[in-house]
C-alpha cells in the first residue's frame, strides 16, 4: 500500500479488527445489515409514493421483514 512492507499488513489488519469491534459493540453485523435493509425499504417506498402514487398502495401491502408497513 504505502511501500513499507509488513507495516502495511499490520495497519490493514488493525483497521479491520477495529471496524469489526465497533460493529460488535453496536449490535453486530446482522444488526447493521437489518438497519441498512430497513433504510433502503423505507426510502424506496417514499420514492415510489412520490413518483408513482398509483403503485404505492400495492407496495404498502407487501410485507417487509417486520410485516406490512405504512408510509
C-alpha positions in Angstrom: 0.0 0.0 0.0 2.4 2.7 1.2 5.7 0.9 0.4 6.5 -0.2 3.9 6.1 -4.0 3.5 4.9 -5.7 6.7 3.6 -2.4 8.3 1.0 -2.2 5.6 -0.4 -5.5 6.7 -0.3 -4.6 10.3 -2.2 -1.4 9.6 -4.7 -3.1 7.4 -5.4 -5.9 10.0 -5.6 -3.4 12.8 -8.1 -1.3 10.9 -10.2 -4.4 10.1 -10.2 -5.5 13.7 -11.2 -2.0 14.9 -14.1 -1.9 12.4 -15.3 -5.4 13.4 -15.0 -4.4 17.1 -17.1 -1.3 16.6 -19.8 -3.3 14.7 -19.8 -5.9 17.6 -20.3 -3.1 20.2 -23.1 -1.6 18.2 -25.0 -4.8 17.9 -23.2 -7.0 15.3 -23.1 -7.4 11.6 -26.6 -8.7 11.5 -28.0 -5.6 13.1 -26.1 -3.4 10.7 -27.5 -5.4 7.7 -31.0 -5.1 9.1 -30.6 -1.3 9.6 -29.4 -0.9 6.0 -32.2 -3.1 4.7 -34.9 -1.1 6.7 -33.4 2.2 5.5 -33.5 1.1 1.9 -37.0 -0.3 2.2 -38.4 2.9 3.7 -36.7 5.2 1.3 -37.8 3.2 -1.7 -41.4 3.3 -0.5 -41.2 7.1 -0.1 -39.7 7.4 -3.6 -42.4 5.2 -5.2 -45.1 7.3 -3.4 -43.6 10.4 -5.0 -43.0 9.1 -8.5 -45.9 6.6 -8.9 -48.6 7.1 -6.3 -50.8 4.6 -8.1 -48.4 1.8 -7.1 -47.8 3.0 -3.6 -50.9 1.2 -2.2 -49.7 -2.1 -3.7 -46.2 -1.7 -2.2 -47.7 -0.9 1.2 -49.5 -4.3 1.3 -46.2 -6.1 0.6 -44.9 -7.4 3.9 -41.4 -6.4 4.8 -39.2 -8.0 7.4 -41.4 -6.8 10.2 -44.7 -7.3 8.4 -46.7 -4.7 6.4 -45.6 -1.1 7.0 -47.4 2.0 6.0 -45.8 5.2 4.7 
